[in-house]
Amino acid sequence: MPSEDKMTVDDRRKYLGRMKRRYKVAGRKGRSLLLDEMEKFTGMHRKSLIRLLNAPDLSRKARRKQRGRRYGPEVDHAIRVIAESLDYICAERLKPALPAMAQHLSQFGEIQASPELITQLQEIGVATVGRLLRRARQDTYRLPRKRPERANQLAREIPMGRLPWNESQPGHFELDLVHHCGSATVCMTRCGSTTASFSR
C-alpha cells in the first residue's frame, strides 16, 4: 500500500468497527472474502484482523508502561549543535543531514562522532528530531523584544517625508541621510537615519 494511502490507527479502528457487523453475520466463505478485503485496505496481518474482530471492544487501551528514552544525551547534544550550525531549519530538512553534518563537525572538534552516534542519527525519526528541537528552543536564552507599539512610536519621532508617487515635474529626488556626529554638532537634521525630499 502506498504511504499516502495508509490508514492511521484511528482510521483502521473505525473501518473495522463497520466491517465487524458484516463479519459477524457472514458465513465461512464470506468471512474469508471480508478478511481479504480488510487485509488489502488496512495493510494488517490476517491474524491481527481476526483477533480484533473477535475482541469485545475495538477501543484503544491506554499504555500501561511508558517507553524509556531510546536516545541519550549524546544524540541530544549532536542535534543541538547541528541545528545551530544550520540556522535551526525544520526537522524535516534537518533529519537527512544529521549523519553527514555530524561527521563534518567532528573534524573541527565540535562533536565526537562515534559509530554508535552516526547509527542513531540515521535511525532517529523526524518526530523525535522535532521534539528535541522544540526543547532546544525552550532552553536557548533569547533577548527580550520590544512590542510593536513601542517600535512604531519610536519610528514616528523620526522626521521624514515622501514624494508623491506620480510626481511628473523634474528636479525632485529622495535621499536617505545618516548623521554620525552625535548630538554635539548642530545640523539641519536630527541624528539618525532620515529620508528627506528635495526640490530645485
Phi and psi in degrees as GROMACS dihedral restraints (atoms count N, CA, C in turn):
[ dihedral_restraints ]
;  ai    aj    ak    al  type     phi  dphi    fc
    3     4     5     6     1   -60.7    20    10
    4     5     6     7     1   152.7    20    10
    6     7     8     9     1   -64.0    20    10
    7     8     9    10     1   -33.0    20    10
    9    10    11    12     1   -73.9    20    10
   10    11    12    13     1   -16.1    20    10
   12    13    14    15     1   -98.9    20    10
   13    14    15    16     1    -0.2    20    10
   15    16    17    18     1   -69.6    20    10
   16    17    18    19     1   141.3    20    10
   18    19    20    21     1   -83.7    20    10
   19    20    21    22     1   149.9    20    10
   21    22    23    24     1   -78.9    20    10
   22    23    24    25     1   172.4    20    10
   24    25    26    27     1   -62.2    20    10
   25    26    27    28     1   -42.1    20    10
   27    28    29    30     1   -66.8    20    10
   28    29    30    31     1   -38.3    20    10
   30    31    32    33     1   -62.9    20    10
   31    32    33    34     1   -41.0    20    10
   33    34    35    36     1   -64.7    20    10
   34    35    36    37     1   -39.9    20    10
   36    37    38    39     1   -66.2    20    10
   37    38    39    40     1   -38.9    20    10
   39    40    41    42     1   -65.5    20    10
   40    41    42    43     1   -42.5    20    10
   42    43    44    45     1   -64.6    20    10
   43    44    45    46     1   -43.9    20    10
   45    46    47    48     1   -68.6    20    10
   46    47    48    49     1   -30.5    20    10
   48    49    50    51     1   -62.9    20    10
   49    50    51    52     1   -35.8    20    10
   51    52    53    54     1   -77.1    20    10
   52    53    54    55     1   -38.4    20    10
   54    55    56    57     1   -74.0    20    10
   55    56    57    58     1   -19.6    20    10
   57    58    59    60     1   -63.2    20    10
   58    59    60    61     1   -36.0    20    10
   60    61    62    63     1   -64.2    20    10
   61    62    63    64     1   -44.4    20    10
   63    64    65    66     1   -67.5    20    10
   64    65    66    67     1   -35.4    20    10
   66    67    68    69     1   -66.2    20    10
   67    68    69    70     1   -36.7    20    10
   69    70    71    72     1   -68.5    20    10
   70    71    72    73     1   -35.5    20    10
   72    73    74    75     1   -93.6    20    10
   73    74    75    76     1    -7.5    20    10
   75    76    77    78     1   -81.5    20    10
   76    77    78    79     1   158.1    20    10
   78    79    80    81     1   -83.0    20    10
   79    80    81    82     1  -171.1    20    10
   81    82    83    84     1   -63.1    20    10
   82    83    84    85     1   -46.0    20    10
   84    85    86    87     1   -69.2    20    10
   85    86    87    88     1   -39.4    20    10
   87    88    89    90     1   -64.5    20    10
   88    89    90    91     1   -37.8    20    10
   90    91    92    93     1   -65.6    20    10
   91    92    93    94     1   -37.2    20    10
   93    94    95    96     1   -64.0    20    10
   94    95    96    97     1   -41.3    20    10
   96    97    98    99     1   -66.9    20    10
   97    98    99   100     1   -39.3    20    10
   99   100   101   102     1   -66.0    20    10
  100   101   102   103     1   -37.8    20    10
  102   103   104   105     1   -65.4    20    10
  103   104   105   106     1   -37.4    20    10
  105   106   107   108     1   -61.6    20    10
  106   107   108   109     1   -42.2    20    10
  108   109   110   111     1   -66.6    20    10
  109   110   111   112     1   -45.3    20    10
  111   112   113   114     1   -67.1    20    10
  112   113   114   115     1   -36.6    20    10
  114   115   116   117     1   -63.8    20    10
  115   116   117   118     1   -35.6    20    10
  117   118   119   120     1   -71.3    20    10
  118   119   120   121     1   -41.8    20    10
  120   121   122   123     1   -79.0    20    10
  121   122   123   124     1   -36.8    20    10
  123   124   125   126     1   -93.5    20    10
  124   125   126   127     1   -23.9    20    10
  126   127   128   129     1    75.9    20    10
  127   128   129   130     1    12.2    20    10
  129   130   131   132     1   -90.1    20    10
  130   131   132   133     1   160.4    20    10
  132   133   134   135     1   -72.3    20    10
  133   134   135   136     1   151.1    20    10
  135   136   137   138     1   -61.4    20    10
  136   137   138   139     1   -41.4    20    10
  138   139   140   141     1   -65.3    20    10
  139   140   141   142     1   -35.8    20    10
  141   142   143   144     1   -67.0    20    10
  142   143   144   145     1   -38.5    20    10
  144   145   146   147     1   -63.5    20    10
  145   146   147   148     1   -43.8    20    10
  147   148   149   150     1   -63.2    20    10
  148   149   150   151     1   -40.1    20    10
  150   151   152   153     1   -64.2    20    10
  151   152   153   154     1   -41.8    20    10
  153   154   155   156     1   -70.7    20    10
  154   155   156   157     1   -38.8    20    10
  156   157   158   159     1   -70.2    20    10
  157   158   159   160     1   -26.8    20    10
  159   160   161   162     1   -90.1    20    10
  160   161   162   163     1    -5.3    20    10
  162   163   164   165     1   -74.7    20    10
  163   164   165   166     1   148.8    20    10
  165   166   167   168     1   -68.3    20    10
  166   167   168   169     1   -25.5    20    10
  168   169   170   171     1  -142.5    20    10
  169   170   171   172     1   138.5    20    10
  171   172   173   174     1   -96.5    20    10
  172   173   174   175     1     0.0    20    10
  174   175   176   177     1   -67.4    20    10
  175   176   177   178     1   146.1    20    10
  177   178   179   180     1   -76.4    20    10
  178   179   180   181     1   137.0    20    10
  180   181   182   183     1   -89.0    20    10
  181   182   183   184     1   145.8    20    10
  183   184   185   186     1   -66.4    20    10
  184   185   186   187     1   144.9    20    10
  186   187   188   189     1   -69.6    20    10
  187   188   189   190     1   127.5    20    10
  189   190   191   192     1   -76.4    20    10
  190   191   192   193     1   -38.1    20    10
  192   193   194   195     1  -127.0    20    10
  193   194   195   196     1   126.4    20    10
  195   196   197   198     1   -74.0    20    10
  196   197   198   199     1   144.0    20    10
  198   199   200   201     1   -74.2    20    10
  199   200   201   202     1   143.1    20    10
  201   202   203   204     1   -78.3    20    10
  202   203   204   205     1   171.8    20    10
  204   205   206   207     1   -70.5    20    10
  205   206   207   208     1   129.6    20    10
  207   208   209   210     1   -88.4    20    10
  208   209   210   211     1   -31.6    20    10
  210   211   212   213     1  -111.3    20    10
  211   212   213   214     1   132.8    20    10
  213   214   215   216     1   -87.6    20    10
  214   215   216   217     1  -170.6    20    10
  216   217   218   219     1   -66.1    20    10
  217   218   219   220     1   -21.7    20    10
  219   220   221   222     1   -65.5    20    10
  220   221   222   223     1   -42.0    20    10
  222   223   224   225     1   -67.6    20    10
  223   224   225   226     1   -40.2    20    10
  225   226   227   228     1   -59.8    20    10
  226   227   228   229     1   -46.4    20    10
  228   229   230   231     1   -65.9    20    10
  229   230   231   232     1   -41.0    20    10
  231   232   233   234     1   -63.5    20    10
  232   233   234   235     1   -42.2    20    10
  234   235   236   237     1   -66.9    20    10
  235   236   237   238     1   -36.6    20    10
  237   238   239   240     1   -63.2    20    10
  238   239   240   241     1   -45.2    20    10
  240   241   242   243     1   -67.1    20    10
  241   242   243   244     1   -43.3    20    10
  243   244   245   246     1   -66.8    20    10
  244   245   246   247     1   -40.8    20    10
  246   247   248   249     1   -63.1    20    10
  247   248   249   250     1   -40.7    20    10
  249   250   251   252     1   -66.0    20    10
  250   251   252   253     1   -37.3    20    10
  252   253   254   255     1   -66.4    20    10
  253   254   255   256     1   -32.5    20    10
  255   256   257   258     1   -99.6    20    10
  256   257   258   259     1    19.3    20    10
  258   259   260   261     1    61.7    20    10
  259   260   261   262     1    38.6    20    10
  261   262   263   264     1    53.8    20    10
  262   263   264   265     1    55.3    20    10
  264   265   266   267     1   -72.4    20    10
  265   266   267   268     1   168.7    20    10
  267   268   269   270     1   -68.6    20    10
  268   269   270   271     1   162.3    20    10
  270   271   272   273     1   -63.1    20    10
  271   272   273   274     1   -34.5    20    10
  273   274   275   276     1   -65.1    20    10
  274   275   276   277     1   -33.6    20    10
  276   277   278   279     1   -87.6    20    10
  277   278   279   280     1   -27.1    20    10
  279   280   281   282     1   -76.0    20    10
  280   281   282   283     1   -36.6    20    10
  282   283   284   285     1   -55.1    20    10
  283   284   285   286     1   -49.6    20    10
  285   286   287   288     1   -66.5    20    10
  286   287   288   289     1   -22.1    20    10
  288   289   290   291     1   -90.9    20    10
  289   290   291   292     1    -4.3    20    10
  291   292   293   294     1   -61.3    20    10
  292   293   294   295     1   -52.4    20    10
  294   295   296   297     1   -61.4    20    10
  295   296   297   298     1   -44.7    20    10
  297   298   299   300     1   -66.8    20    10
  298   299   300   301     1   -40.9    20    10
  300   301   302   303     1   -68.4    20    10
  301   302   303   304     1   -34.7    20    10
  303   304   305   306     1   -63.8    20    10
  304   305   306   307     1   -43.1    20    10
  306   307   308   309     1   -66.7    20    10
  307   308   309   310     1   -36.1    20    10
  309   310   311   312     1   -68.7    20    10
  310   311   312   313     1   -45.0    20    10
  312   313   314   315     1   -71.7    20    10
  313   314   315   316     1   -24.2    20    10
  315   316   317   318     1   -67.4    20    10
  316   317   318   319     1   -25.3    20    10
  318   319   320   321     1   -68.2    20    10
  319   320   321   322     1   -21.9    20    10
  321   322   323   324     1  -106.4    20    10
  322   323   324   325     1     9.1    20    10
  324   325   326   327     1    79.0    20    10
  325   326   327   328     1    12.1    20    10
  327   328   329   330     1   -79.1    20    10
  328   329   330   331     1   -32.6    20    10
  330   331   332   333     1  -137.1    20    10
  331   332   333   334     1   143.9    20    10
  333   334   335   336     1   -94.7    20    10
  334   335   336   337     1    94.9    20    10
  336   337   338   339     1   -86.6    20    10
  337   338   339   340     1    88.4    20    10
  339   340   341   342     1   -79.9    20    10
  340   341   342   343     1   160.8    20    10
  342   343   344   345     1   -58.0    20    10
  343   344   345   346     1   -35.6    20    10
  345   346   347   348     1   -64.9    20    10
  346   347   348   349     1   -39.4    20    10
  348   349   350   351     1   -66.0    20    10
  349   350   351   352     1   -43.1    20    10
  351   352   353   354     1   -62.7    20    10
  352   353   354   355     1   -40.2    20    10
  354   355   356   357     1   -63.1    20    10
  355   356   357   358     1   -42.7    20    10
  357   358   359   360     1   -66.4    20    10
  358   359   360   361     1   -37.3    20    10
  360   361   362   363     1   -68.1    20    10
  361   362   363   364     1   -27.9    20    10
  363   364   365   366     1   -74.7    20    10
  364   365   366   367     1   -32.0    20    10
  366   367   368   369     1   -91.8    20    10
  367   368   369   370     1   -17.5    20    10
  369   370   371   372     1   -64.8    20    10
  370   371   372   373     1   144.9    20    10
  372   373   374   375     1   -88.8    20    10
  373   374   375   376     1   162.8    20    10
  375   376   377   378     1   -64.9    20    10
  376   377   378   379     1   -38.7    20    10
  378   379   380   381     1   -63.6    20    10
  379   380   381   382     1   -40.0    20    10
  381   382   383   384     1   -66.7    20    10
  382   383   384   385     1   -40.0    20    10
  384   385   386   387     1   -62.2    20    10
  385   386   387   388     1   -40.0    20    10
  387   388   389   390     1   -62.8    20    10
  388   389   390   391     1   -40.7    20    10
  390   391   392   393     1   -64.5    20    10
  391   392   393   394     1   -41.5    20    10
  393   394   395   396     1   -66.5    20    10
  394   395   396   397     1   -35.2    20    10
  396   397   398   399     1   -67.4    20    10
  397   398   399   400     1   -41.5    20    10
  399   400   401   402     1   -63.1    20    10
  400   401   402   403     1   -39.2    20    10
  402   403   404   405     1   -66.3    20    10
  403   404   405   406     1   -37.7    20    10
  405   406   407   408     1   -66.8    20    10
  406   407   408   409     1   -38.3    20    10
  408   409   410   411     1   -67.6    20    10
  409   410   411   412     1   -34.3    20    10
  411   412   413   414     1   -68.6    20    10
  412   413   414   415     1   -35.0    20    10
  414   415   416   417     1   -81.4    20    10
  415   416   417   418     1   -17.4    20    10
  417   418   419   420     1   -80.3    20    10
  418   419   420   421     1   128.1    20    10
  420   421   422   423     1   -74.4    20    10
  421   422   423   424     1   134.0    20    10
  423   424   425   426     1  -121.7    20    10
  424   425   426   427     1   141.2    20    10
  426   427   428   429     1   -68.8    20    10
  427   428   429   430     1   143.6    20    10
  429   430   431   432     1   -64.6    20    10
  430   431   432   433     1   139.8    20    10
  432   433   434   435     1  -103.2    20    10
  433   434   435   436     1   145.7    20    10
  435   436   437   438     1   -74.2    20    10
  436   437   438   439     1   148.2    20    10
  438   439   440   441     1   -73.0    20    10
  439   440   441   442     1   154.1    20    10
  441   442   443   444     1   -58.7    20    10
  442   443   444   445     1   -31.8    20    10
  444   445   446   447     1   -64.3    20    10
  445   446   447   448     1   -41.9    20    10
  447   448   449   450     1   -67.5    20    10
  448   449   450   451     1   -39.7    20    10
  450   451   452   453     1   -65.1    20    10
  451   452   453   454     1   -41.7    20    10
  453   454   455   456     1   -67.6    20    10
  454   455   456   457     1   -36.9    20    10
  456   457   458   459     1   -63.6    20    10
  457   458   459   460     1   -40.2    20    10
  459   460   461   462     1   -67.3    20    10
  460   461   462   463     1   -37.1    20    10
  462   463   464   465     1   -69.4    20    10
  463   464   465   466     1   -30.7    20    10
  465   466   467   468     1   -70.6    20    10
  466   467   468   469     1   -20.1    20    10
  468   469   470   471     1   -77.6    20    10
  469   470   471   472     1   -13.5    20    10
  471   472   473   474     1   -85.5    20    10
  472   473   474   475     1   119.7    20    10
  474   475   476   477     1   -71.5    20    10
  475   476   477   478     1   129.9    20    10
  477   478   479   480     1  -154.2    20    10
  478   479   480   481     1   159.0    20    10
  480   481   482   483     1  -143.1    20    10
  481   482   483   484     1   157.2    20    10
  483   484   485   486     1  -127.2    20    10
  484   485   486   487     1   142.1    20    10
  486   487   488   489     1   -79.6    20    10
  487   488   489   490     1   149.2    20    10
  489   490   491   492     1   -60.4    20    10
  490   491   492   493     1   143.6    20    10
  492   493   494   495     1   -68.0    20    10
  493   494   495   496     1   -23.9    20    10
  495   496   497   498     1  -103.9    20    10
  496   497   498   499     1    27.7    20    10
  498   499   500   501     1   -67.2    20    10
  499   500   501   502     1   121.0    20    10
  501   502   503   504     1  -105.9    20    10
  502   503   504   505     1   -14.2    20    10
  504   505   506   507     1   -77.7    20    10
  505   506   507   508     1   130.2    20    10
  507   508   509   510     1   -72.4    20    10
  508   509   510   511     1   159.6    20    10
  510   511   512   513     1   104.1    20    10
  511   512   513   514     1     2.7    20    10
  513   514   515   516     1  -105.6    20    10
  514   515   516   517     1   143.9    20    10
  516   517   518   519     1  -155.6    20    10
  517   518   519   520     1   159.8    20    10
  519   520   521   522     1  -111.5    20    10
  520   521   522   523     1   143.9    20    10
  522   523   524   525     1  -139.6    20    10
  523   524   525   526     1   135.9    20    10
  525   526   527   528     1   -95.4    20    10
  526   527   528   529     1   112.7    20    10
  528   529   530   531     1   -96.6    20    10
  529   530   531   532     1   128.8    20    10
  531   532   533   534     1  -122.0    20    10
  532   533   534   535     1   113.4    20    10
  534   535   536   537     1  -102.4    20    10
  535   536   537   538     1   122.3    20    10
  537   538   539   540     1  -109.9    20    10
  538   539   540   541     1    10.1    20    10
  540   541   542   543     1   -86.8    20    10
  541   542   543   544     1    -5.7    20    10
  543   544   545   546     1    83.2    20    10
  544   545   546   547     1  -163.0    20    10
  546   547   548   549     1   -92.9    20    10
  547   548   549   550     1    -1.1    20    10
  549   550   551   552     1   -76.2    20    10
  550   551   552   553     1   -36.9    20    10
  552   553   554   555     1   -87.9    20    10
  553   554   555   556     1   132.3    20    10
  555   556   557   558     1   -87.5    20    10
  556   557   558   559     1   124.2    20    10
  558   559   560   561     1  -138.1    20    10
  559   560   561   562     1   176.9    20    10
  561   562   563   564     1   -77.8    20    10
  562   563   564   565     1   -21.8    20    10
  564   565   566   567     1  -116.3    20    10
  565   566   567   568     1   157.2    20    10
  567   568   569   570     1   -71.3    20    10
  568   569   570   571     1   159.5    20    10
  570   571   572   573     1   -70.2    20    10
  571   572   573   574     1   138.1    20    10
  573   574   575   576     1   127.1    20    10
  574   575   576   577     1  -172.5    20    10
  576   577   578   579     1   -92.5    20    10
  577   578   579   580     1   120.2    20    10
  579   580   581   582     1  -132.0    20    10
  580   581   582   583     1   133.8    20    10
  582   583   584   585     1   -98.5    20    10
  583   584   585   586     1   118.5    20    10
  585   586   587   588     1  -115.8    20    10
  586   587   588   589     1   151.5    20    10
  588   589   590   591     1  -112.6    20    10
  589   590   591   592     1   135.4    20    10
  591   592   593   594     1  -126.6    20    10
  592   593   594   595     1   152.3    20    10
  594   595   596   597     1  -145.5    20    10
  595   596   597   598     1   152.2    20    10
